Amino acid sequence: MTKQDIVNQIAKQTGIDKTTTLAVVESFMEAVKDSLSANENVYLRGFGSFILKKRAQKTARNITQNTTMVIPEHNIPAFKPARVFFNAVK
């Protein structure tokens, strides 16, 4: 399912025009990105949580140049589904 499919389905279910629905969906995604960029998790009760996971510093190898390099500690975004959501998909 693509973003356009989501917009079409929400517009059909709510009766709101597609341009307004697209603006709302994009605003939601931007709000989630902004919150995660500010190191704040996003909790949506009954759906799930958008959280930041911390990756520890590690040593990696570049096999083409036969060198080692250090990858610094960094955060990655992740999604953890709510139990209701998880059981519905399961």
FIMI-84270 format. One line per 2 residues: number of its first residue (from 0); for each residue x, y, z of C-alpha. Coordinates in nm, 4 decimals. Each point is the difference from the previous one (the first is absolute). Example, Ala and Ser with C-alpha at 12.3 -4.5 7.8 and 13.67 -1.06 7.14 Angstrom:
<tises>
0 = 1.2300 -0.4500 0.7800; 0.1370 0.3440 -0.0660;
</tises>
This chain:
<tises>
0 = 0.0000 0.0000 0.0000; 0.1403 0.3375 -0.0998;
2 = -0.0578 0.3458 0.1440; -0.2417 0.0739 -0.2839;
4 = -0.1989 -0.3151 0.0806; -0.0254 0.1120 0.3624;
6 = -0.1153 0.3481 -0.1061; -0.2620 -0.1476 -0.2342;
8 = -0.1348 -0.2350 0.2666; -0.0203 0.2714 0.2695;
10 = -0.1640 0.2439 -0.2433; -0.2594 -0.2611 -0.0955;
12 = -0.0756 -0.0944 0.3622; -0.0233 0.3565 0.1333;
14 = -0.1377 0.1878 -0.2998; 0.2813 0.2565 0.0181;
16 = 0.1612 0.0995 -0.3307; 0.3293 -0.1643 -0.0931;
18 = 0.2128 0.3162 0.0084; -0.0963 0.0704 0.3615;
20 = 0.0518 -0.3640 0.0937; 0.3430 -0.0005 -0.1646;
22 = 0.0957 0.3134 0.1940; -0.1072 -0.1636 0.3275;
24 = 0.1912 -0.3226 -0.0716; 0.3153 0.1917 -0.0957;
26 = -0.0333 0.2232 0.3079; -0.0253 -0.3110 0.2180;
28 = 0.3129 -0.1499 -0.1537; 0.1863 0.3306 0.0404;
30 = -0.1054 0.0217 0.3665; 0.1319 -0.3522 0.0630;
32 = 0.3317 0.0843 -0.1717; 0.0346 0.3244 0.1961;
34 = -0.0690 -0.1742 0.3309; 0.2509 -0.2751 -0.0674;
36 = 0.2579 0.2576 -0.1119; -0.0488 0.1728 0.3362;
38 = 0.0616 -0.3352 0.1803; -0.3673 -0.0304 0.0995;
40 = -0.1909 -0.3245 -0.0495; -0.3513 0.0025 -0.1497;
42 = -0.2626 -0.2160 0.1742; -0.3296 -0.0791 -0.1757;
44 = -0.2242 -0.1974 0.2352; -0.1451 -0.3092 -0.1665;
46 = 0.2315 0.0318 -0.3021; 0.3629 0.0079 0.1119;
48 = 0.3028 0.2115 0.0784; 0.2610 0.1657 -0.2171;
50 = 0.3160 -0.0192 0.2095; 0.3721 0.0628 -0.0306;
52 = 0.2366 -0.2906 0.0514; 0.3595 0.0701 0.0911;
54 = 0.2663 -0.1897 -0.1914; 0.3287 -0.0393 0.1821;
56 = 0.3358 0.0903 -0.1495; 0.1494 -0.2860 -0.1989;
58 = 0.2950 -0.0885 -0.2174; -0.0661 -0.0873 -0.3627;
60 = 0.2148 -0.1167 -0.2872; 0.0174 0.1327 -0.3523;
62 = 0.0880 -0.3196 -0.1850; 0.0799 0.1724 -0.3307;
64 = 0.2742 0.2136 0.1562; 0.0818 -0.2459 0.2808;
66 = -0.0322 0.2660 0.2694; -0.1891 0.0272 0.3248;
68 = -0.2059 0.2983 0.1067; -0.1963 0.1035 0.3034;
70 = -0.3725 0.0635 -0.0419; -0.1053 0.2428 0.2740;
72 = -0.2955 -0.0450 0.2316; -0.3237 0.1147 -0.1676;
74 = -0.3796 -0.0155 0.0229; -0.2308 -0.1740 -0.2454;
76 = -0.3792 0.0359 -0.0229; -0.2122 -0.3061 0.0717;
78 = -0.3672 -0.0905 0.0291; -0.1359 -0.2140 0.2814;
80 = -0.3614 -0.1100 -0.0589; -0.2532 0.0067 0.2826;
82 = -0.1207 -0.3348 0.1313; -0.3463 0.0513 -0.1572;
84 = 0.1567 0.0771 -0.3380; 0.2451 -0.2890 0.0292;
86 = -0.2749 -0.2501 0.0827; -0.2213 0.1262 -0.2850;
88 = 0.2791 -0.0579 -0.2541; 0.1098 -0.3283 0.1539;
</tises>
